[in-house]
Amino acid sequence: MKFKVDQRAINEIFVTVVFKILISISIHSLFFLSHLKLELSHSALQLQELHVKGSLLTTHRSSLLLKARVLSFLVSIVAFHLFFDFKVFIGKSLANFLRLQGQYRLKRVFLGAEYLHLALVEVKFFSELANHILSANID
C-alpha cells in the first residue's frame, strides 16, 4: 500500500506547526520582555528612591551644619557674657576691696592720731607733774 502524500496538507501542517511555534516564542518573548520591563521599572523606582533619600540626606546634612553654626555662635555669646560678667565681678570686687582698704587706712590714721594725741597728753601730764613736783620742792 502506497500512501499518497498530499504536499498541500504537509505544507499546511508545517505552516500550522511553525505558526504555533512562533506564537509560543512570541508569547514567551512577550512574557520575558514584560518581566524585563517590570524589573527595569523596579530598578528605575529604586534609583529614584535612592535619589530621593540622597536629597533628604543632603537637606539633613545642611540642617545639621546650620545647627552646628548656631551652637558655635551661642557658645561664643555665652563665653562673651561670662567674660563680661567676670570683668564686672572683678571690677566690683576690686572697687569693694579698695573701698574697704581705704576705710581701714582711714581708721588706722584716726587711731594713730588718737594714740599720738594720747601720747601727747601723757607727755604733757608727766611734764606738768614734773613741774609741779619741782615747784613744790623749791618752795
Number of C-alpha atoms within 10 A of each C-alpha: 3 4 5 6 8 8 9 9 10 11 11 11 12 12 12 12 12 12 12 12 12 13 12 12 12 12 12 12 13 12 12 12 12 12 12 12 12 12 12 12 12 12 12 12 12 12 12 12 12 12 12 12 12 12 12 12 12 12 12 12 12 12 12 12 12 12 12 12 12 12 12 12 12 12 12 12 12 12 12 12 12 12 12 12 12 12 12 12 12 12 12 12 12 12 12 12 12 12 12 12 12 12 12 12 12 12 12 12 12 12 12 12 12 12 12 12 12 12 12 12 12 12 12 12 12 12 12 12 12 12 12 12 11 11 10 9 8 7 5
